[in-house]
Structure formats: structure tokens, C-alpha cells
Amino acid sequence: MHYTGTVWRPPYEAWSALLQVTAGCTHHKCKFCTLYEDIPFKFKMSPIEEIEQDLKELRLFTPDVTRIFLVGANPFVLSTEKLRHIAYLSKQYLNKLRTISCFARITDIMPKSIEELKQLRSCGYNGITIGVETGDDDALDFMRKGYTSTDILEQCRKLDDAGLEYNFFYLTGIYGKGKSRRGVENTLKVFNELNPKIVGASMLTVYPASELYEEIQNGNWIEESEIEKYEELKMLASGLTVKTHFAALGASNAVQLHGNIPSDKERLIAIIDEVISRYGEEELKKYRMNLKHL
């Protein structure tokens, strides 16, 4: 298989076959991100020949796979024509394939019309994961995400209109010390107007290779305490009114949890309260400091 650098996928794509169609990130400007530092270039699409070779290998070892996850920071940036061709090839080699997913940026959706998104849905694309991180414009701007809360609303409504399901990644701790309440309130104004099937929360972990680390060293940004991050996570879970699956999974979360909103909301809040009372700042900070890699 032609994998370049560390392969990243959402926790809930654990049973999906992984097919590389792009490597790297087209944006590559988010201040907190170090995920693609082991790739010697910014972004490239895999040659079709390599994609076909990998599909042949998947057919050999996982012929009954029903879902594939396209590897890369944001394969959804590819044109509708290229994404349709990848879907066509994938179904030629994997006879039982039903759905295709990938990471996407909000800006990847912008050039695509609702009709194009419907075409992609009909080809099997569904359940794409979008790293929106937050719906707070100040945080989006400071972290250089490259879009606004209005963009999130406009582009995800296009996905809703096209019937193409999507999931959100939320970054707990993105606001900085003392700013989480306002940030969550602004995020809820966005999330509760949309239909994410999953709201997956990761916790900010600042690594020296990130630009955010330099901002901290220069006194331009102060990291939230671990307790504040969990209080923030609790505010998010408490305030979600849209029907969704809430999940704090992955290594960045010291304690993993998941459940449906609204039916499991009280249980989720109780778990977060228990984490805060049982472990406290010192133990949670120790976990963060010992987390060498996401």
C-alpha cells in the first residue's frame, strides 16, 4: 500500500479500509497542527496508477470491505470529476463497497454545487469528517483556519441539501485561558443549526513544532488548564440540542467517552464531572505532558 507519512483517520473509521488518494494538507497553516510534519511536501494527489495498485491489494486482502476511508488531510478538495473517478475505480475492484469517506475542510466544499454534492452522494460518498474545530470567529481567525462561522453554516447546509452526511471534529481548548465559555456559546449557535451525525471532540495538545507553541512562548496566547478543558467539554455536551452522537475518543482525551445526544446527555455530563473530581489538574496535566504523539 502506498502510504506517505503517518496515516490519520477518525476513531470511528477503525473498520474502514484505508486508501491513499492524497498526501498532506492543502491549507497547512493551522497554528496548532503538527499532524503532517513528517511529509516532505505540502500536498499532492496520488497517481491513478498507485490508487489502482492499492485497490488491487485491498481486493486481495479485504475483498468484502463495504466502506473505505480516503487517506490524506483533505481529499475532498479534489474535483468532483476526480472524486467520481476514484469512486468508480473503487467499486470496480471492491464489489461489496457501499460508502466512501474522507477528511474535508470547509473550503473543499465551497467550489462544489449542490448538484455536484448530490452526484458524489450517489457515487457512495457519505459521512465525511470535517475538522471545523469551533464555531467561534475569533478562535478561527487566530488559529488561521481559513474560514468563518458563516462559511461553516453555508457549506454544511449545502451538504444537508445534498443528503450527504457529515461529522465534526471539535478541538477542546482552542480558545485559550478564560475564553472557553464565549467560544462554546458561539460554537453551539453554529452546531445546533446543522446536522452533524457525530460531534467528535479532541483535546488540544501543544507540541514544540507547532506555531502555537511559539505564540505561547511570545506571550500571545495562554493555554487553558486541563480542568478548564473538561469544563468546556461539559458545556459543549450540555448545550447541544441537535440530535447527534457525541464522542471524545482518541489519544488526546485522557478519558474517552461517547453517547447519543440527547438521550445520553446526563450520563456524559456525569462522566465528565467524575473525571474532574477524581483526577484533578495535576493528574490530567501529567497525562498531557506525557502524550508524546497524537
C-alpha positions in Angstrom: 0.0 0.0 0.0 1.3 3.5 -0.9 1.0 5.3 2.4 3.0 8.5 2.9 4.0 9.5 6.5 1.7 8.9 9.5 -1.7 7.7 8.5 -4.5 9.5 10.3 -8.2 8.5 10.5 -11.1 9.2 12.9 -11.5 6.6 15.7 -14.9 5.7 14.3 -13.4 4.7 10.9 -11.5 1.8 12.5 -13.2 -0.8 10.4 -12.9 1.1 7.1 -10.3 0.1 4.6 -7.7 2.9 4.2 -6.9 4.0 0.6 -4.5 6.9 0.0 -5.6 9.3 -2.7 -3.8 12.4 -1.4 -1.0 13.1 1.0 -0.5 16.3 3.1 -2.8 19.2 3.5 -3.7 22.0 1.0 -4.0 24.5 3.8 -1.1 23.7 6.1 -1.5 26.9 8.1 -3.3 26.0 11.3 -1.2 27.2 14.2 -1.8 24.1 16.4 -1.4 21.4 13.8 1.7 19.1 13.6 0.0 16.1 12.1 1.7 16.3 8.7 5.2 17.4 9.7 6.7 14.1 8.6 5.7 14.7 5.0 8.4 16.4 2.9 5.9 18.4 0.8 2.7 20.3 1.3 0.1 18.3 -0.7 -0.2 16.0 -3.7 -2.7 13.7 -5.3 -1.6 10.1 -5.7 -1.2 8.9 -9.3 -4.1 6.9 -10.5 -1.8 4.0 -11.2 -0.9 3.9 -7.5 -4.5 4.1 -6.4 -5.3 1.1 -8.7 -2.4 -0.9 -7.4 -3.7 -0.3 -3.8 -7.2 -1.2 -4.8 -5.9 -4.5 -6.2 -4.2 -5.1 -2.9 -7.3 -4.3 -0.9 -9.3 -6.7 -3.1 -6.7 -9.4 -2.4 -6.7 -9.0 1.4 -10.1 -7.4 2.2 -12.4 -8.4 -0.7 -15.6 -8.0 1.4 -15.0 -4.4 2.6 -18.1 -2.3 2.5 -16.5 1.1 3.4 -13.3 2.8 2.6 -11.7 5.9 4.1 -9.6 8.0 1.7 -6.3 8.9 3.4 -5.0 12.4 3.4 -5.7 15.6 5.3 -8.5 16.7 2.9 -9.1 14.5 -0.2 -12.5 16.2 -0.6 -10.6 19.1 -2.1 -10.3 17.1 -5.3 -12.6 18.0 -8.1 -16.0 16.3 -8.4 -14.8 14.6 -11.6 -11.7 13.1 -9.8 -13.7 12.0 -6.8 -16.2 10.3 -9.0 -13.5 8.5 -10.9 -12.0 7.3 -7.6 -15.4 6.0 -6.6 -15.8 4.3 -10.0 -12.4 2.6 -9.7 -13.0 1.6 -6.1 -16.3 -0.1 -7.0 -14.7 -1.9 -9.9 -12.2 -3.6 -7.6 -14.3 -3.9 -4.4 -17.7 -5.4 -5.3 -19.3 -5.0 -1.9 -18.3 -1.4 -1.4 -21.2 0.8 -0.4 -19.7 4.0 1.1 -16.6 6.2 0.8 -15.5 8.7 3.4 -12.6 11.1 4.0 -11.4 14.2 5.8 -12.6 17.5 4.4 -12.1 21.2 5.0 -15.0 23.7 4.8 -13.1 25.3 1.9 -13.2 22.0 0.0 -17.0 22.2 -0.2 -17.1 25.8 -1.4 -16.4 25.2 -5.1 -18.9 22.3 -5.3 -22.5 23.0 -6.2 -25.4 21.2 -4.5 -25.9 19.2 -7.7 -22.2 18.1 -7.6 -22.5 17.1 -4.0 -25.6 15.1 -4.9 -23.6 13.3 -7.6 -20.9 12.5 -5.0 -23.5 11.2 -2.7 -24.9 8.9 -5.4 -21.4 7.6 -6.0 -21.2 6.5 -2.4 -19.5 9.4 -0.6 -21.1 9.8 2.8 -20.1 10.5 6.4 -17.2 12.8 5.6 -15.4 14.2 8.6 -14.8 18.0 8.8 -12.3 19.5 11.2 -14.3 22.6 11.9 -12.7 22.8 15.4 -15.0 25.6 16.6 -17.7 28.0 15.5 -16.1 31.0 17.2 -14.8 33.5 14.7 -12.0 34.9 17.0 -10.6 31.4 17.5 -10.9 30.5 13.9 -9.1 33.7 12.9 -6.3 33.4 15.5 -5.6 29.8 14.6 -5.7 30.6 10.9 -8.3 28.0 9.9 -9.1 29.9 6.7 -12.9 30.2 7.0 -15.6 31.8 9.2 -18.6 30.5 11.2 -20.8 31.8 8.4 -18.8 29.6 6.0 -19.4 26.6 8.2 -23.2 27.3 8.2 -23.4 27.9 4.4 -21.3 24.9 3.3 -22.8 22.4 5.7 -26.3 23.4 4.7 -25.3 22.5 1.1 -24.3 19.1 2.4 -27.7 18.8 4.1 -29.5 19.8 0.9 -27.5 17.2 -1.0 -28.2 14.5 1.5 -24.5 13.9 2.2 -23.9 13.2 5.9 -21.0 14.7 7.7 -19.2 14.6 11.1 -17.5 17.4 13.0 -14.2 17.4 14.8 -14.2 19.9 17.7 -11.0 21.0 19.3 -11.4 21.4 23.1 -9.0 24.1 24.4 -8.8 26.1 21.1 -9.9 29.4 22.8 -7.2 29.9 25.3 -7.4 30.6 29.0 -10.6 32.3 30.2 -12.3 32.3 26.8 -14.0 28.9 26.6 -17.5 30.0 27.7 -17.9 32.5 25.0 -16.3 30.2 22.5 -18.6 27.3 23.3 -21.6 29.6 23.2 -20.7 30.8 19.7 -20.0 27.2 18.6 -23.4 26.0 19.8 -25.0 28.7 17.7 -23.5 27.0 14.7 -23.6 23.4 15.5 -27.3 23.5 16.7 -28.3 24.9 13.3 -26.8 22.0 11.4 -27.0 18.2 11.3 -23.6 16.6 12.2 -24.1 12.9 12.7 -21.1 12.8 15.0 -19.5 15.6 17.0 -16.1 14.2 17.9 -14.0 16.2 20.4 -10.3 16.1 20.6 -8.3 18.0 23.2 -5.7 20.5 22.2 -2.1 19.2 22.9 0.5 21.8 22.1 3.8 20.4 20.6 7.0 22.4 20.2 6.9 22.0 16.4 3.7 24.0 16.2 3.4 27.7 15.6 1.0 27.9 18.6 3.9 26.9 20.8 5.8 29.9 19.6 2.8 32.1 20.3 2.7 30.8 23.8 6.5 31.5 24.3 6.0 35.0 23.0 3.2 35.7 25.4 0.5 36.0 22.8 -1.7 33.1 23.9 -2.3 31.2 27.2 -3.3 27.6 27.2 -6.4 26.5 29.1 -5.9 24.4 32.2 -6.9 20.7 31.9 -9.9 21.3 34.2 -11.0 24.2 32.1 -10.8 22.0 29.0 -13.1 19.4 30.7 -15.5 22.2 31.8 -15.5 23.3 28.2 -16.3 19.8 27.0 -19.1 19.7 29.5 -20.5 23.0 28.3 -20.5 21.7 24.7 -22.2 18.4 25.6 -24.8 20.3 27.8 -25.6 22.8 25.1 -26.0 20.6 22.1 -29.7 20.3 21.1 -29.2 18.8 17.7 -29.6 15.0 17.5 -26.1 13.6 17.2 -23.5 11.2 18.6 -21.1 12.9 20.9 -17.7 11.3 21.1 -14.4 12.2 22.9 -12.2 9.5 21.6 -8.6 9.2 20.6 -5.3 9.7 22.5 -5.7 13.4 23.1 -8.6 12.6 25.6 -7.3 11.3 28.9 -10.7 9.6 29.5 -12.7 8.5 26.5 -16.5 8.7 26.3 -19.3 8.7 23.8 -23.0 8.6 23.7 -26.1 9.9 21.9 -27.4 13.4 22.3 -30.0 14.0 23.8 -30.7 10.5 25.3 -27.3 10.0 26.9 -26.6 13.7 27.8 -26.9 13.3 31.6 -24.6 10.2 31.6 -22.0 12.0 29.5 -22.1 15.1 31.9 -21.8 12.8 34.9 -18.7 11.1 33.4 -17.0 14.5 32.8 -17.9 15.6 36.4 -16.3 12.4 37.7 -13.1 12.9 35.6 -12.8 16.4 37.1 -13.3 15.3 40.7 -11.4 12.1 40.5 -8.2 13.1 38.7 -7.9 16.8 39.1 -5.5 19.2 37.4 -2.2 17.6 38.4 -3.0 14.1 37.1 -4.7 15.4 33.9 -1.7 17.7 33.2 0.7 14.8 33.7 -1.2 12.8 31.1 -1.0 15.7 28.6 2.7 16.3 29.2 3.4 12.5 28.7 1.5 12.4 25.4 4.4 12.2 23.0 2.2 11.9 19.9 -1.4 12.1 19.0 
